[in-house]
């Protein structure tokens, strides 16, 4: 799978976007530079909450960072699309 290209200088987001460490939340993928699990953003959106609600509750994640992670997820999902 090809990695999505994100211009981190233009959007002022960390590179890499997501990190894991066995010493931090048992290896759960988190927004780089935070202890906020990426799954938490997905849970908010699946629950019908707007992005703003997530950002309000997790101020250590910038809007640009959250959108960049969603763009990577979108790219990965679309790369797996199968013709009907």
Residue pairs with C-beta under 8 A, 6 or more apart in sequence:
1 76
1 79
2 79
3 72
4 71
4 72
4 75
4 76
6 13
6 15
6 17
6 68
6 71
6 72
8 14
8 15
8 68
11 64
11 65
11 67
11 68
12 62
12 64
13 62
13 64
13 65
13 68
14 32
14 33
14 65
15 32
16 32
17 31
17 32
17 65
17 68
17 69
17 72
18 29
18 30
18 31
18 32
18 38
18 69
18 72
19 29
19 30
19 32
19 33
20 27
20 28
20 29
20 30
21 27
24 30
24 35
25 35
25 37
28 37
28 39
29 37
29 38
29 39
30 36
30 37
30 38
31 38
31 41
31 60
31 61
31 65
31 66
31 69
32 65
33 60
34 58
34 60
34 61
35 60
36 58
36 60
36 61
38 69
40 54
40 58
41 54
41 61
41 66
41 69
41 70
44 51
44 53
44 54
45 51
45 54
51 63
51 66
51 67
54 61
54 66
55 61
55 62
55 63
55 66
